[in-house]
Amino acid sequence: MSSHQANSLVAFVTGLTGGQLEQLFVQPYCVVAILRSLQPLSRHVLLRFTATSGSISAALVSSWARAEGDSKLGAALAELQKLHLLAQVAQGGQAAWAVNASFQAQLRHAICSGLLTEQDSGALPPAAALPSAAELNAYARQQWDGLLLYLVGGSSQPPGPPPELRGAAPVDIPSLLARAGLMLKDEYTLTQSISQSGFQFLLADLYSQLWSAVRQYLADLQAAAGEAGGAGTAGADLAVAVNFLLRLGLQAGRPMCYSRLAESERVIAAHMAHLGLLMPLPAGGEVWLHPTRMAAVLAGGGRAGEAAAAAEDGFVIVESNFRVYAYTTSAVQAAILRVFVRCDALLPNLFVGTITRDSAVAALEAGITADQIVGFLRQHAHPRVAAKTPIVPAVVADQVRLWQQELRRLRSNAATLYGRFEGPALYASAAEHAQRLGALLYRDDERQVLAVQSAFHDAMRVHIKTQKAALGL
């Protein structure tokens, strides 16, 4: 599974239990966001089911596609079934498909009546107090770049909470990153450093980064709710929290009054302001929270989220001589490039470097793949080269992949060699047991010799001893 697939709304919904899904499917913003995140054909099929009542026979559903499109229709139905949006049922003794009733009802209501509730359509701050798009983007990048800079080790402190919300508890960013597996703590120095998953996180697109952090945040929220009120309460609280997070990006950029939010929503809103999804605005004696572009990316759903994330201006130019020019003033972007690019010069608005074998291999050994490196360079390509084909010179992309293949030619494993078996039956039994354990590295049936991973030595020793007793050896 790719990084994006593993960190997305669809992946999050797929991992929920039946009870949690039922709680989620009655939340209007969740329903719309899930619909937006589906593949185009899956979305089309789901809308057909939403417009009908009751179940639809499997034969009729199959007739929706021509013979050459059967596999695509089957894949769409499988995706919807995996998300528990469709289920196979019996109708008059024949196979049929039925849509989830709760999801269908909420989606129908959203299509016919819209998403804005009475709470969403309340008073707004004065127009003069509203920030510009540039100010919203600057605040979002400031908070999120602060998190990335702390992750990559370019800053000793994570970003602080906004001063307008000092009374609210901030997000414990170091703990959040550690629980998400992005940072590791040294048991002796008690300091945190970036992990292999953290390096992959840095090169991922913004949509995947956001869902990676939000999934851990929701897991922590669910665990806290479960300790306080039991599993049922945790499921309901999770659904409300997810609905609120998706609402931030689906209510057309409408600011919300902090004091008018429910208590649980105020906690989440303060945390999202800390991460950069909301920008606090003091106006008229109140604190307003305006969604930023990051909130739209989070709720964009799949390709819509990717498109919003890709709206950033590109800044990287890669030449066929492996030189890299990055027109940026961001310390985060320069720190990320240093992961796999040797820095030759750093000017106030220009990073100049070279992709060398040493710099690329260091990144590859840290867990980053060649495709992630090339994908990052393509995603952040400068507008002058973004329209070219290929965006990254083929000689550079191919060489990075060749360096990766070099690292995979040889692999060392701690192994234990077994020989001098007291008969072919004992040897065959030991070889089959090692194969079942997934620990077999080498076998020579003629010489009756096995090489097994050392970690499984105890299990092999017990098995051989038991077999010897059973065979009377």
N, C-alpha and C positions, 0 to 999 in steps of 0.2 A: 504494500500500500504506500503511495507517495505521501510526501509530507503534507501536501495540501489536502488529500483525501482523508488523512488521519486527523487533521485539525480543521474541521468544518462543522457547520450546523448539521449536515446530514450524518456525519460520523457520530456526533454527540447524540442525536436522536436515536440512532441505531443501537447505541449502548444502553438505553434506558429500559427499565422493566415495564411490564404491562400496566401496572398501576400508575407508574410515573407518566407513561404515555397518555393515559386517560385524563390525568390532571393537566397535561400539556395541551391536549387537543381541545380543551374548552377555553383556551386563552386566545383571543383574536389575533394579536400580533404574532404569536408563535405560528398560527395556522398560515398566515400570509407569508411569513418568512420561509417556512418549510416549502410552500408552493413555489416561491421564487428560486429556491435552491435546487430544485429538481432539474433533471435533463429535460430539454424541450419536449421530446416525445412523451416522457413520463408525465410532464405537466399537462400536456394535451389530453392524455388518457384520463388523468385524475379529474380534469374539468368536465369531461364527458360524464363520468360517474356522478360528479357532484350535481349535475343538472337532471339526473334521473332519480326515481324513487325505487327502493327495493333493490334486489339483486339483478344481475344481467347474466344470461347464460354464457358459458364459455364459448359455445359455437358462434354466438352473435359477436362476442368480443373478437374472436379470431377473424371474423369477416371484415373487421376494420382495416386490415392490412392486406396488400397483395401478397402473392406467394413469395416474391423476392424480399418482402419486408417482414416475414414471419419472425425471423431471429431478432430483429430490432424491437418488434412489439413484445416478444417474449422477454427481452431484457428489461423493457420498461415495466412490464407487469411484475417481474422479479424484484426490481428496485422498490416498487410500491408495496409489495408484499413484505419485503425485508424491513421496511419502515412501519409495518402494521397499518398502513393506510388502506390496503385491500386484503381481503381474506377469501379463500376458496370455501364455498358452501355448496350444499345440495339443494337443488330446486326442481321439485317434481321428479326426483330420481335421477336428475342429470346434474353435471358439474356446472357451477356458476361462480361469479365473482360478486362480492359485496363490499362497498366502501364503509369505512369506519363512520358510524352515525354521528358521533360528537364532532369529528373533524368536518363532516359534510355540513352539519348545521351551522358551525361557526364560519365556514368558508362561504356558504350561501349568504349569511348575514353580512359578512364583510363586502361581498360583491354587490349586494343590493343596497346596503345602508352606509357603507364606508367604515373606516376604522376610528375616526375621531369620536371620543366619548365626551360626556359633559365636562369631565375633568380636563380633557385636552383643549376644549373650546372656551376656556375661561379667559380672564383678562390677560393682556400682554403688557410688557414694560413699554415705556415710551420709545418711539422709533429711533430717537436720537441716541438712546442708550444701547441699541443693538450693535454688535460688532460686525465688522466687514468680514468677508470671506478670508481675506489675507490674515486678519487678526485671529480668526478661529484656527486657521491652519498653523499659524505661528505658535499658538498656545499648545495645540495638540502635538506638534513636533517637539516642542520644548519638553513636555512631560514624557512622551514616549522615547525620545532620543536620550533623555536622562536615564531611563530604565535600561536601554540598550548599552549605553556607555558604561553603566555600572556592571552590566553583565560581562562585557568584553574586557573589563579591567581598566578602562580609561578613566574611571572616577572611583574614589574611595567611598562615596556616599550615594545612595539612590536619590531620585528626585523627591523633593519635599512636597507636602500637601499645599494646595492653594491657600493663601492667607485669608481669603474671604470665608473659609470653612474651618477655621482653626479649632472651633469647638467640637468638630466631628472627629472620630477616630480614623486615622489614615490607614492605608493598606500597608501591611508589613511586607514590603517588596522583597527583602532578602529571603524571608521564609517562603513566600509564594514561589520564587524562582527555585529555591532548593526543593520544595515539595513537588514541583513540576519536573524535576530532574535536570534542570538547566544549569544548576550550579552544584558544586560539591564542597563540603566543609572538611577542612583538614583537622583531624582529631588532635593534633599536637599544637598547631598555631591558632586553631579555632577561626581561621580565615576561610572565606569562600572563594572559589575559582570556577571558571567556566568549565562545563562538562562537554563530552562529545555531542550530546543532544543539544547543548547550548550553541555550539558552533553551527549545527544544522539549522537551529532556530534563527541565527543571525542572517543566514542566506535565504531564508524563506520569504515569501511575499507577505505583505502586511496583513492580509486576510487570515492566512495561516498562523501568523504570529499572534494576532488578537485572539483567535479561537483557542490556541494553545494555552495562553494565559487565562482566558475566561473559563475554560473547562476546569482548570485547577481551582480557580476562584469559586466556581459553582460547587465543586466537590468539597471544598472547605466549608462553604455555606451550608451545604446539605449535611455534612458531618456535625456541625454546630447545632443545626436545627434538630437532628436526630437525637443528640444527647439531651437537648432541652425538652423535647416533647414526643419522642417516639418516631417510628418509621413512617407512619401515615402522615404525621405533620410535616416530616422532612420532605416527602414527596410533593405535598401541596405547596410548601414554601419554595421548593425548587422550581416548580412550574410558574409561580408568581414572579420569582426572581428572573427567570429566563424571559418571560413575557415583558417585564419592565425593561430589561436590557435591549430587547429587540424593538420595543416601542421607541427608544431613544433615536433610532435611525429610521423609523418608518412614519414618524409624525411630521414629516415635511419641514424639519428644522425649527419647530416651534419651541421657544424657551418655556421652561416650567418654573413655577415659584417653589423654592426650596421648602418654605414653611408650610405649604399646603399639601405636601406629599405625606403619605402614610409613614409611620415610624420606620418600618422595614425598608420602604423605598428611599427614605432619607439616608439610611446607612449605605445602601448600594449606590445612590447618586453621589454621595461624598467620595466613595471609593473610585467611581468611574471618573469623577473630576480629577482625582489624584493621578489616574492613569492617562488622562487626556481625552476621554470620550465626551466630556462635558466641560464647558468653560463657564466659571461663575461670573456673574455680572451684578454688582450692587446698583440698584436703581429704585427710587421711590421708597426708600426705607426697607426694601426687601432684597434678598439675594436670589437672583434668577440663574438658572442653569441652561445654557444654550448648547445643543448637540453640535459636535464638530464633525468633520469629514470621517473621522475614525468610527464614529457611531454608525454612520451610513455604510461604511465598509463592513462592519460586524454584522449588520442586519441585511446586507445586500444579497446574501444567499448565493453561494457557488460562483457562477460566472459573473453575476452582477457585482458581487463582492470583489472579484478579481479585477473587473473593469474599473471599479472605483479606486482600488488600490494602485492600479497602473496609471492613474491620472497624474501621478507625480512627474515633474520634469526630469528627463534623463540627464545624466551628467558624465557618463563614462564613454571614452573612445579607446578602442583596442586596435593596435596596428599589427600588421603581419610580422613585424620584427619583435613581437611580444612586449612592446612598450605600451603602457597604460597611462592615459591622461584623464584625470577626473576633475571636472570643474565644480568644486564644492567648497563651502566654508564650514561644513558640518564635521565636527570632531568624530561623530559616530560613523559616518560614511568613510572617513579616512581610516578609522580603527578597523572597520570591517574589511576594507581593501587590504590592510596590512596582514590579514589572516592568510592570504594566498598570493600577495604581491609584495615584492621587495621595494621599499620606499627609497627612491633616489633623490627626490627633492620635494619639499613641502613649502608652498607659497601660501599667502593669505587666502587665495581663492583657487588654488590649483595643486592637485596631488599628482606627482609624476613618479611612475614606478615601472618595474619590469617583472613579468611572470617568469621566474627562473625554475629550474628543476628543484632546487632546495626549497624555495618558497612554496611551490605547488605540492611537493612531497610532504612537507610539514603539515599542510592543511589536510592532505589525504590521510595521513597517519592519525590526525586528530578526529577522523570520522566523517569528514566532508567528502562527498563524491564528486567525480569529475563533472557529471551532469549538473550538479548544484552550482559549481563554480561557473560553468558556461551559462547556465540559466540565469544566474545573478547578473553577469555581464550583459546578457541580452535584455533582461528586464529593465535595467537601468541605463540602457544605451542613450547617448546624447542624440537629440533630434536630428543632427546632421548625418548620423550614421544609422539611425533607427529605420530609415526607409530603404536602406541598402540590403542586398542579399548576397552572402550571409551577413548578418549584423556583426558577429564575431568571426574574424578570418578563419577559414577552415584549417589552416596550418596550426593555428593556436589551439582550437578546439580539439583537433586530432592529437596533438602532442600531449595535452593535459590528460586525455583518455589513455594514451600510451604509457604515460608515467603511472597512471593508476593500475594498468595491467601488469607493469613491472613489479609492483608491490604484491601482486597476487600470484606471482609465479611460484614462489616458495612459501611454505607455511610451516612453522614449527609447532609441535605438540609434545607435551610431556607424556611419555608412553612407557608401558611396561611390556616386556617381551615374555611370552609364554611358549615353552617348548618341552620336549621329552615327556609327552603325554603317554600314559600307560595303556595305549590302545586307540584305534581309530574312532571308536564310539565316544570316548571321553573327549577327544579332540573335536569331533563334529558337534557335540553338545555344547562345549565351551564356545566354539565359533558362532553357533546359532544364538547363544545367550548374549554374546557381545554385540551381535548384529541387532538383536531386539533392543538392547540398551542404547543403541546409536553410538557406541563407543569403539567400534572396530575400525582400526586405521590400516591394517595390512594383514593378509593371510597367505600362507603358502601351504596348500593342501598336500603337496608332494613331501615336503619336509616336516609337515605338521607343526607349523610355527605361527603364532598370532602376535600382533602388536595391538595393544588396547590402551586407550587413554588412562593415564595414571589415576585420575580422579575416580575411576570405577574399579580400582584394584580390589578394594574390600568386597564389593559385590561379586566380582569374578572369583575371588578366593573362596567365598562361602558357597558359590554354585559348584565349583570344581570339587570341593570337599564333599558336598552333598551327593554329587554324581558318582564320585569314587565309591562312596558307601553303598549307593544303590546298585552299582555294577560289581560290587564285591572286589574292588581293586585295592 
